[in-house]
Amino acid sequence: MAIRQKCDKKRAALLNATLQLVNNQGFHAAPMSKIAKLAQMSPATIYIYFENKQDLINQLYLEMKVLFSTNAFKNYNEKQSIKESFKQIWYNIAHFKLQQTEESNFLSQCDNTPIVDDAIKKEGLKHLQPLLDLWERGKQEQIIKPISPYLLYAFTIYPLAFLTNKQYKNSCELKQETLNAAFEIAWDSIKL
């Protein structure tokens, strides 16, 4: 059992080093040698856990998606109204983006660049299924506009990345009052 824990710790150290380097220097400025150095292990050790750099990035992305969705759907109750259910998810995502900035920044980079394989991105989408199901239910009940999930995401969730990035850079302070207004604007953009 101790060997397994040691292996898990090394894998986690490699993922964490990759997260830090990609966030601070970009994907192309994060070679395997720097990742290994930051993780305090030999570059050859990386290949015990990952096939190559792309596999490392893909696995990090999936782990961040799991973390994101775990937070996004915390205390989610699909028996609530569409608006209350969406509100719970929306605020959970806002808090994730505000409190877990490294992970959130990495996911934003992945959304805006081709660093993650398309098949892996599709796999990552599965973690958002409860939100997609909620939106579908909202459309069927004629509460949410009958538009694509991409538009729903673009007008409700994606603005959070902009706002939290501005706070991260000390350009805008996201007080509860601001978050409440942002939620109402997001909701108004998709409700019928």
C-alpha positions as a Markdown table, in Angstrom:
| # | Residue | x | y | z |
|---|---|---|---|---|
| 1 | Met | 0.0 | 0.0 | 0.0 |
| 2 | Ala | 2.9 | 2.4 | 0.8 |
| 3 | Ile | 4.2 | 1.9 | -2.8 |
| 4 | Arg | 0.8 | 2.9 | -4.3 |
| 5 | Gln | 0.6 | 6.0 | -2.1 |
| 6 | Lys | 4.1 | 7.0 | -3.2 |
| 7 | Cys | 3.1 | 6.5 | -6.8 |
| 8 | Asp | 0.0 | 8.6 | -6.4 |
| 9 | Lys | 2.1 | 11.4 | -4.7 |
| 10 | Lys | 4.5 | 11.5 | -7.6 |
| 11 | Arg | 1.7 | 11.6 | -10.2 |
| 12 | Ala | 0.0 | 14.4 | -8.2 |
| 13 | Ala | 3.3 | 16.3 | -8.0 |
| 14 | Leu | 3.7 | 16.0 | -11.8 |
| 15 | Leu | 0.2 | 17.2 | -12.4 |
| 16 | Asn | 0.6 | 20.1 | -10.0 |
| 17 | Ala | 3.9 | 21.2 | -11.6 |
| 18 | Thr | 2.3 | 21.1 | -15.0 |
| 19 | Leu | -0.6 | 23.2 | -13.7 |
| 20 | Gln | 1.7 | 25.8 | -12.4 |
| 21 | Leu | 4.0 | 26.0 | -15.4 |
| 22 | Val | 1.2 | 26.1 | -18.0 |
| 23 | Asn | -0.6 | 28.8 | -16.0 |
| 24 | Asn | 2.5 | 30.9 | -15.5 |
| 25 | Gln | 4.4 | 30.3 | -18.7 |
| 26 | Gly | 2.1 | 28.8 | -21.2 |
| 27 | Phe | 1.9 | 25.3 | -22.7 |
| 28 | His | 4.9 | 25.7 | -25.0 |
| 29 | Ala | 7.1 | 27.1 | -22.3 |
| 30 | Ala | 6.5 | 24.0 | -20.1 |
| 31 | Pro | 8.8 | 21.3 | -21.4 |
| 32 | Met | 9.0 | 18.0 | -19.7 |
| 33 | Ser | 12.4 | 18.9 | -18.2 |
| 34 | Lys | 10.9 | 21.9 | -16.4 |
| 35 | Ile | 7.9 | 19.9 | -15.2 |
| 36 | Ala | 10.2 | 17.3 | -13.8 |
| 37 | Lys | 12.5 | 19.9 | -12.1 |
| 38 | Leu | 9.5 | 21.6 | -10.5 |
| 39 | Ala | 8.1 | 18.3 | -9.3 |
| 40 | Gln | 11.6 | 17.4 | -8.0 |
| 41 | Met | 12.0 | 14.2 | -9.9 |
| 42 | Ser | 13.9 | 12.9 | -12.9 |
| 43 | Pro | 12.4 | 13.6 | -16.4 |
| 44 | Ala | 12.3 | 9.8 | -17.0 |
| 45 | Thr | 9.9 | 9.4 | -14.1 |
| 46 | Ile | 7.2 | 11.3 | -16.0 |
| 47 | Tyr | 7.1 | 8.6 | -18.6 |
| 48 | Ile | 6.2 | 6.0 | -15.9 |
| 49 | Tyr | 2.9 | 7.9 | -15.4 |
| 50 | Phe | 2.2 | 9.5 | -18.8 |
| 51 | Glu | 2.9 | 8.5 | -22.4 |
| 52 | Asn | 4.1 | 12.0 | -23.3 |
| 53 | Lys | 3.4 | 15.7 | -22.7 |
| 54 | Gln | 0.1 | 15.6 | -24.5 |
| 55 | Asp | -1.1 | 12.7 | -22.3 |
| 56 | Leu | 0.0 | 14.6 | -19.2 |
| 57 | Ile | -2.0 | 17.7 | -20.3 |
| 58 | Asn | -5.0 | 15.6 | -21.2 |
| 59 | Gln | -5.0 | 13.9 | -17.9 |
| 60 | Leu | -4.6 | 17.1 | -16.0 |
| 61 | Tyr | -7.5 | 18.6 | -17.9 |
| 62 | Leu | -9.7 | 15.6 | -17.0 |
| 63 | Glu | -8.8 | 15.8 | -13.4 |
| 64 | Met | -9.5 | 19.6 | -13.3 |
| 65 | Lys | -12.9 | 18.9 | -15.0 |
| 66 | Val | -13.8 | 16.4 | -12.3 |
| 67 | Leu | -12.8 | 18.9 | -9.6 |
| 68 | Phe | -14.8 | 21.6 | -11.3 |
| 69 | Ser | -17.9 | 19.5 | -11.7 |
| 70 | Thr | -17.7 | 18.2 | -8.1 |
| 71 | Asn | -17.7 | 21.8 | -7.0 |
| 72 | Ala | -20.3 | 22.9 | -9.5 |
| 73 | Phe | -22.9 | 20.3 | -8.5 |
| 74 | Lys | -22.3 | 20.4 | -4.7 |
| 75 | Asn | -25.7 | 20.5 | -2.9 |
| 76 | Tyr | -27.4 | 20.5 | -6.3 |
| 77 | Asn | -31.0 | 19.3 | -6.0 |
| 78 | Glu | -32.8 | 18.6 | -9.3 |
| 79 | Lys | -36.1 | 18.7 | -7.6 |
| 80 | Gln | -35.9 | 22.4 | -7.0 |
| 81 | Ser | -37.3 | 24.8 | -9.6 |
| 82 | Ile | -35.3 | 25.4 | -12.8 |
| 83 | Lys | -34.2 | 28.8 | -11.6 |
| 84 | Glu | -33.2 | 27.7 | -8.1 |
| 85 | Ser | -31.3 | 24.7 | -9.4 |
| 86 | Phe | -29.5 | 26.8 | -11.9 |
| 87 | Lys | -28.8 | 29.4 | -9.2 |
| 88 | Gln | -27.2 | 26.7 | -7.0 |
| 89 | Ile | -24.9 | 25.6 | -9.9 |
| 90 | Trp | -24.1 | 29.1 | -11.0 |
| 91 | Tyr | -23.0 | 30.2 | -7.5 |
| 92 | Asn | -21.0 | 27.0 | -7.0 |
| 93 | Ile | -19.2 | 27.7 | -10.3 |
| 94 | Ala | -18.6 | 31.3 | -9.2 |
| 95 | His | -17.1 | 30.2 | -5.9 |
| 96 | Phe | -14.9 | 27.6 | -7.6 |
| 97 | Lys | -13.6 | 30.2 | -10.0 |
| 98 | Leu | -12.9 | 32.7 | -7.1 |
| 99 | Gln | -11.4 | 30.2 | -4.7 |
| 100 | Gln | -9.5 | 27.8 | -7.0 |
| 101 | Thr | -7.9 | 30.3 | -9.4 |
| 102 | Glu | -5.1 | 28.0 | -10.5 |
| 103 | Glu | -7.4 | 25.2 | -11.6 |
| 104 | Ser | -9.9 | 27.7 | -13.1 |
| 105 | Asn | -7.2 | 29.5 | -15.1 |
| 106 | Phe | -6.0 | 26.2 | -16.5 |
| 107 | Leu | -9.5 | 25.2 | -17.6 |
| 108 | Ser | -10.0 | 28.6 | -19.2 |
| 109 | Gln | -6.8 | 28.2 | -21.2 |
| 110 | Cys | -8.0 | 24.8 | -22.3 |
| 111 | Asp | -11.3 | 26.3 | -23.4 |
| 112 | Asn | -9.5 | 28.9 | -25.5 |
| 113 | Thr | -6.6 | 27.0 | -27.0 |
| 114 | Pro | -6.2 | 23.7 | -28.8 |
| 115 | Ile | -3.8 | 22.3 | -26.1 |
| 116 | Val | -6.2 | 19.5 | -25.1 |
| 117 | Asp | -7.3 | 16.8 | -27.6 |
| 118 | Asp | -10.8 | 17.1 | -28.9 |
| 119 | Ala | -11.7 | 13.6 | -27.8 |
| 120 | Ile | -10.6 | 14.5 | -24.2 |
| 121 | Lys | -12.6 | 17.7 | -24.3 |
| 122 | Lys | -15.7 | 15.7 | -25.3 |
| 123 | Glu | -15.0 | 13.4 | -22.4 |
| 124 | Gly | -14.7 | 16.4 | -20.1 |
| 125 | Leu | -18.1 | 17.6 | -21.3 |
| 126 | Lys | -19.7 | 14.5 | -19.7 |
| 127 | His | -18.9 | 16.1 | -16.3 |
| 128 | Leu | -21.3 | 18.9 | -17.1 |
| 129 | Gln | -24.2 | 16.6 | -17.9 |
| 130 | Pro | -26.4 | 17.6 | -14.9 |
| 131 | Leu | -26.3 | 21.2 | -16.1 |
| 132 | Leu | -27.1 | 20.2 | -19.7 |
| 133 | Asp | -30.0 | 18.1 | -18.4 |
| 134 | Leu | -31.3 | 21.0 | -16.3 |
| 135 | Trp | -31.2 | 23.3 | -19.3 |
| 136 | Glu | -33.0 | 20.6 | -21.4 |
| 137 | Arg | -35.7 | 20.3 | -18.7 |
| 138 | Gly | -36.0 | 24.1 | -18.6 |
| 139 | Lys | -36.5 | 24.1 | -22.4 |
| 140 | Gln | -39.1 | 21.4 | -22.2 |
| 141 | Glu | -41.0 | 23.2 | -19.5 |
| 142 | Gln | -40.7 | 26.4 | -21.5 |
| 143 | Ile | -38.8 | 28.3 | -18.8 |
| 144 | Ile | -35.5 | 28.5 | -20.7 |
| 145 | Lys | -35.1 | 29.7 | -24.3 |
| 146 | Pro | -34.9 | 26.9 | -26.9 |
| 147 | Ile | -31.3 | 27.7 | -27.9 |
| 148 | Ser | -28.2 | 25.6 | -28.1 |
| 149 | Pro | -26.3 | 24.6 | -24.9 |
| 150 | Tyr | -23.3 | 26.5 | -26.3 |
| 151 | Leu | -25.3 | 29.8 | -26.3 |
| 152 | Leu | -26.7 | 29.0 | -22.9 |
| 153 | Tyr | -23.1 | 28.5 | -21.6 |
| 154 | Ala | -21.8 | 31.5 | -23.4 |
| 155 | Phe | -24.3 | 33.9 | -21.8 |
| 156 | Thr | -24.4 | 32.4 | -18.3 |
| 157 | Ile | -21.2 | 30.6 | -17.3 |
| 158 | Tyr | -18.6 | 32.1 | -19.6 |
| 159 | Pro | -18.9 | 35.7 | -18.2 |
| 160 | Leu | -17.9 | 34.3 | -14.8 |
| 161 | Ala | -14.4 | 33.6 | -16.3 |
| 162 | Phe | -14.1 | 37.2 | -17.4 |
| 163 | Leu | -15.3 | 38.6 | -14.0 |
| 164 | Thr | -13.2 | 36.3 | -11.9 |
| 165 | Asn | -10.1 | 37.0 | -14.1 |
| 166 | Lys | -10.6 | 40.7 | -13.5 |
| 167 | Gln | -10.8 | 40.1 | -9.8 |
| 168 | Tyr | -7.7 | 37.9 | -10.0 |
| 169 | Lys | -5.8 | 40.8 | -11.7 |
| 170 | Asn | -7.2 | 43.3 | -9.1 |
| 171 | Ser | -9.2 | 45.2 | -11.7 |
| 172 | Cys | -12.6 | 44.5 | -10.2 |
| 173 | Glu | -13.8 | 43.3 | -6.8 |
| 174 | Leu | -16.5 | 40.7 | -6.9 |
| 175 | Lys | -18.6 | 41.5 | -3.8 |
| 176 | Gln | -21.7 | 39.5 | -3.1 |
| 177 | Glu | -23.8 | 42.4 | -4.5 |
| 178 | Thr | -21.9 | 42.2 | -7.8 |
| 179 | Leu | -22.3 | 38.4 | -8.0 |
| 180 | Asn | -26.0 | 38.7 | -7.3 |
| 181 | Ala | -26.4 | 41.2 | -10.2 |
| 182 | Ala | -24.3 | 39.0 | -12.5 |
| 183 | Phe | -26.5 | 36.0 | -11.7 |
| 184 | Glu | -29.7 | 37.9 | -12.4 |
| 185 | Ile | -28.2 | 39.2 | -15.7 |
| 186 | Ala | -27.2 | 35.6 | -16.6 |
| 187 | Trp | -30.7 | 34.3 | -15.7 |
| 188 | Asp | -32.4 | 37.0 | -17.6 |
| 189 | Ser | -30.4 | 36.2 | -20.7 |
| 190 | Ile | -31.8 | 32.7 | -21.0 |
| 191 | Lys | -35.2 | 32.7 | -19.4 |
| 192 | Leu | -38.3 | 32.9 | -21.6 |
